[in-house]
């Protein structure tokens, strides 16, 4: 067996801000967040989409992302929606895990095709 490099997994967590108008997304490496913060394009913002949970949860993959603004604060990303979160409604952040090696064995074990990346939906209720 050859040597393998251990990859750090990112433990992304979410919490409503103190004023409950924004979503704070944390768990990132500060150096990476600082680099992202210097990026003048807004493309990186599409990597952390926030969605409103539909009544039929089987349809959640077909929802449009909530429009809003992303800012960087320390080592966290803060999402503020254009329209305030609705009381009693459930939302979710879809986090795509881009870390880890993408070798052939990983695809065989997880039965993933090339180009596919796993995601985790982090739910929150307002």
C-alpha positions as CSV (number, residue, x, y, z in Angstrom):
1,X,0.0,0.0,0.0
2,X,1.1,3.5,-0.7
3,X,1.2,6.5,1.6
4,X,-2.0,8.5,1.7
5,X,-2.5,12.0,2.9
6,X,-5.2,12.5,5.5
7,X,-7.6,15.2,4.5
8,X,-9.2,17.4,7.0
9,X,-13.0,17.2,7.0
10,X,-14.8,20.5,7.5
11,X,-17.5,20.5,10.1
12,X,-19.8,23.2,8.8
13,X,-22.4,24.6,11.3
14,X,-25.1,27.1,11.1
15,X,-26.9,29.4,13.5
16,X,-29.2,32.4,13.3
17,X,-27.6,35.7,14.1
18,X,-28.4,37.5,17.4
19,X,-30.9,39.7,15.6
20,X,-32.4,36.6,13.8
21,X,-32.2,38.3,10.4
22,X,-29.1,36.5,9.1
23,X,-27.7,33.0,9.0
24,X,-24.1,32.5,10.3
25,X,-22.2,29.7,8.6
26,X,-19.1,28.6,10.4
27,X,-16.5,25.9,10.5
28,X,-14.1,27.0,7.8
29,X,-10.4,27.6,7.9
30,X,-9.7,31.3,8.5
31,X,-7.0,31.4,5.8
32,X,-9.4,30.1,3.2
33,X,-12.2,32.5,4.2
34,X,-9.7,35.4,4.0
35,X,-8.8,34.3,0.4
36,X,-12.5,34.1,-0.5
37,X,-13.1,37.5,1.0
38,X,-10.6,39.0,-1.4
39,X,-12.3,37.5,-4.4
40,X,-14.1,40.3,-6.2
41,X,-16.4,37.9,-8.1
42,X,-19.5,36.7,-6.3
43,X,-19.3,33.2,-7.8
44,X,-18.2,31.7,-4.4
45,X,-21.6,32.6,-2.9
46,X,-23.3,29.9,-5.0
47,X,-21.3,27.3,-3.0
48,X,-23.5,27.9,0.1
49,X,-27.1,28.2,-1.2
50,X,-29.9,28.6,1.3
51,X,-33.4,27.3,0.4
52,X,-36.9,27.4,1.8
53,X,-38.2,23.9,2.6
54,X,-41.2,23.1,0.3
55,X,-44.3,21.5,1.7
56,X,-43.5,18.4,-0.2
57,X,-39.9,17.6,0.9
58,X,-39.4,15.3,-2.1
59,X,-39.3,18.5,-4.2
60,X,-36.5,20.2,-2.3
61,X,-34.0,19.4,-5.0
62,X,-36.0,21.6,-7.4
63,X,-36.2,24.8,-5.2
64,X,-34.7,28.1,-6.2
65,X,-32.1,29.4,-3.8
66,X,-33.1,32.2,-1.5
67,X,-31.9,35.5,-2.9
68,X,-29.7,37.5,-0.5
69,X,-26.3,38.8,0.3
70,X,-23.2,37.0,1.7
71,X,-20.5,38.7,3.8
72,X,-17.4,37.5,5.5
73,X,-17.0,38.1,9.3
74,X,-13.9,36.7,10.9
75,X,-13.9,33.0,9.8
76,X,-17.6,32.8,9.1
77,X,-19.9,33.5,6.2
78,X,-23.1,35.4,6.9
79,X,-26.1,35.1,4.7
80,X,-28.8,37.8,4.9
81,X,-31.8,37.1,2.7
82,X,-33.4,39.8,0.6
83,X,-36.8,38.9,2.1
84,X,-36.7,38.2,5.8
85,X,-37.0,34.6,7.0
86,X,-40.7,33.8,7.7
87,X,-41.6,32.8,11.2
88,X,-42.5,29.1,11.6
89,X,-40.9,28.1,8.3
90,X,-38.1,25.7,7.8
91,X,-35.1,26.5,5.6
92,X,-31.9,24.6,4.8
93,X,-28.4,25.3,3.7
94,X,-27.0,22.9,1.1
95,X,-23.4,22.3,1.8
96,X,-21.4,20.5,-0.8
97,X,-18.4,18.6,0.5
98,X,-15.6,19.3,-2.0
99,X,-12.9,18.0,0.3
100,X,-11.3,14.6,0.1
101,X,-9.6,12.7,-2.7
102,X,-11.5,11.9,-5.8
103,X,-9.8,8.6,-6.8
104,X,-11.2,5.6,-8.5
105,X,-11.6,3.6,-5.2
106,X,-13.7,6.3,-3.7
107,X,-16.1,6.2,-6.6
108,X,-16.4,2.4,-6.4
109,X,-17.0,2.4,-2.6
110,X,-19.6,5.1,-2.7
111,X,-21.0,4.3,-6.2
112,X,-20.5,7.8,-7.4
113,X,-19.8,8.9,-10.9
114,X,-17.1,11.3,-11.8
115,X,-18.0,14.9,-11.2
116,X,-20.4,14.1,-8.5
117,X,-19.9,15.6,-5.1
118,X,-21.9,14.7,-2.0
119,X,-23.9,17.3,-0.1
120,X,-25.5,17.7,3.3
121,X,-28.6,19.7,4.0
122,X,-28.4,21.6,7.3
123,X,-31.9,22.5,8.4
124,X,-33.0,25.4,10.5
125,X,-36.4,26.7,11.6
126,X,-37.1,30.4,12.0
